[in-house]
Amino acid sequence: MAPHASIPRSFRRICVFCGSASGDDPRYAEAARTLGRELARRDIGLVYGGGRVGLMGQLAEAALAAGGKVYGVIPQKLRDLEVGHTGLTELFVVDSMHARKMLMAQLADAFIALPGGFGTLEELFEAVTWCQLGYHQKPVGLLDVAGYYAPLLNFIDQASASGFIRPIYRPILQSASELDVLLEMLANVELPRFVAPAPPP
């Protein structure tokens, strides 16, 4: 049974998906640094993609500077390109992107997406889909910095209204523009259990 809203979850580690670029708005990097510092302040370990560039680097550096524990997971191919962070609490080197996502999910109790591109979106939606199908019962959230994810959230609502995302699964993906609000939502959301679709008549 999913945790009841009156019994908030506690998180040992949260996995953060975010861009290997910094984007064109300084608010993105500031949000990454704020998230890193806040996880450290709450004694929540950070799990992320192991990079030292873009928002990923900003996030990790802020968490480390605040005394937090940071666990990176990076494929050997990317480490060979010298984009891996060398100062983490622990850096796991894996052989593929598939293995990276699986290990990140195993290490974390929840997921948050900051602004990012194709890779961030792919990681985000895989985490949501795994929850929908019952492969995990871990909350997933979007930190909607400066309205970055507003068009995506509108599309998701459209997909739900059009019958492609069942309403019981829509709450899997929580979203907020304020970090404290998002963390509270992730701690309290009641996640649905997978229900197999009815066979055709």
N, C-alpha and C positions, 0 to 999 in steps of 0.2 A: 504494500500500500504506500502511495506517495506521502511524504510528510505533510501533516495538516498545517494550514497557514498559521495556526496559533503556536506551532512548535517550529521556530525557524531553523533552517539548516545552519551548520557551522562548516566553514571551509578550511581545509588544511592548505590546499593549493588551488589556484585558478589558472586556467590556460587562457592566454590572450592571443588572439589573431590580429595582425596588423601589417601595414605596408612596409616593404623594404625601401620605399621612398618616403620622403617627409611631406609631400603634397605642397600645394601653393598657398596654404593658409597657416600662419603660425599657431593658430588655435589647435591644430591637429597635434603638433609636437608638444604643446603645453598640456594637452589632455593626456598624452602618453606619459609624460613625466609625472603628472598628478596621479595617474593610476598606479605607476610604479611606486611612488612614495606612499600612497595610501595602503597598498597591499602590504608594504613593509611595516607601516605603522600598526596595522591590524594583525601582524604576525601571520600573514597568509603568504605562502610561497608562490612565486611566479613561475609558470611553465610557459615557454614560448618557443619560437622557431630557431633560436640560437644565433641569430644574426647580430652584427654590430653596426649595421647601416640603417638609415631611414628611421621610421617610428619604432622599429624593433630595437635599434640601438639606444634610442632615447629612453624607451621604456625600461630596458634592462639596466642602463647606467643609473637612472633615478632610483630604482629599487635597491641596487647595490649600495649606492651612496647613502641611502637611508637605513642601511643595515639589514636589508631583506635577503632572503634566500632566492636564488634565481637558477632555474633548471632549463637549459636549452636542449633542443632536439634538432639535429641538422643532418641532412644526407651527406655522405662522403663527397659527392660531386660538388656541392656548394661549399663545403669546407675547403676543398682543393682550390676553389676560386678565391680563397682568402677573405671570405665574408663572415666567417664564424667568429664569435666572441670568445676571447681567450681568458677572460677574468671572471667566469661564472662560478657559482657554487658547484655546479656539475654540468658538463656538456656531454650529451649522449650523441654518438655518431652512428647513424644507421645507413642502410644500403639503398633506401628508396623513399620517395615521397609517401608511398602507402604506409611504410613502416614508421615514418615520422608521425603521421597523423594518428596511427594506432597507439603509439607510445605516449604521445601528448595526451590523448584521451584517457589512457590508463593512469597517468600520473595525476590528473586533475580531478577536482570535484565539481567544477563548473567551468563555463566558457564565456568569454567576453570578446566581442569584435570591436576594435577601433577602426577608423578609416583605413582603407586598403584597396587593392585592385583585384585582379582575377584570382590570385592565390588566396587572399583573405576570404573572398566570397565562396570559393570552393571549400575551404576548411569550415567556414561557418555553416554552410548548408549541409555538409556531410554530418556535422555534429547534430544539427536539427533532425536530419533524416534518421540517424542512428537512434535518437530519442523516440521519434515517431514510431519506429519499427520495434522498439523495445530492447535494443542492444545496450542501452544505458538509461539511467534515470537521473540525469544531471542537467541542471538548468542552463539555458543559453541566452545571452543577452547582447544587444547592440548598444554601444555608447554612441548616441547620435550627435556627434560633435558638429556644431554650427549647421545643423540640418543636412549633413552629408548623406545620411541614409533615408531622408524623407521620401525621395522618389521610389526607393526600393520597398519601403514599408507600404506605400500606396499600392505598388504592384502586388505585394503579398496579399493585401486586403482584397484587391481585385481578383486575384487567383482564388481566394477563398469564396468570394461572392459568386464566382463563375463555376464553382463546383469542383475545383481541382485540389483545394486544400480543405479537408473536412474541418468544420468549426471546432471540433473537440481538440484538434491539433494546433490550431492557431496560437494558443497561449504558450506553446513550447518556446517561441521566440519572443522574449521580452525586450522592451526598448525604453530608453529614457535619455534625456539630454544632460542630466546631472548624475554624477557618479554615485553619490550617496543614495539617491533614489533607486538607481539600477541595482546596487548591491542589496538593498532592502527587498526589492522585487525578486531577485534571484533566491534570496534566503527563504522567501515565503510562498513562491508560486507552487500550485498544485499541478503536477505534471500528469498528463493522461497516460493510460495504459493502451497498448496497441490493440486495436479491434480489427479483425480481418474483414475486408469488404464482403458484403453479401454476394453470393453467386448470382449470375444472371438467371432470370426466370426461364 
